[in-house]
Amino acid sequence: MATLILGRPPYDSALLRRIRVTVDGRRVAGLRPGRSASLTVESGQHVVQASLDWTRSEALTVRVGDGETVALEVSCPVRAYWQTWAAPSRALDIRRV
């Protein structure tokens, strides 16, 4: 087994909203600014994506080894306000930290 730690920075846009996080298509967390969630997963490859209403991040493929802990950060950057209309499928950010 492995652990994914999903976090959101405290000073993020969309302060009153939760960013939904899915792992392998299954909703696993709803993160408010400054919050995090820990998830136990099988070792191997997983697809993680963040969404907020009709906007989302690009899918991030993460490989985790047995006993490994991987930290990811999801965020709603200021540019998301413009990308909500121009590129909603890339408005949110997700990255390995």
Buried (B, 14 or more C-beta within 10 A) or exposed (E): EBBBBBBBBEEBBBEEBBBBBBBEEEEBBEBBBEBEBEBEBEEEEBEBBBBBEEBBBEEBEBEBEEEEEBBBBBBBBEBBEEBBEEEBBBBBBBEEE
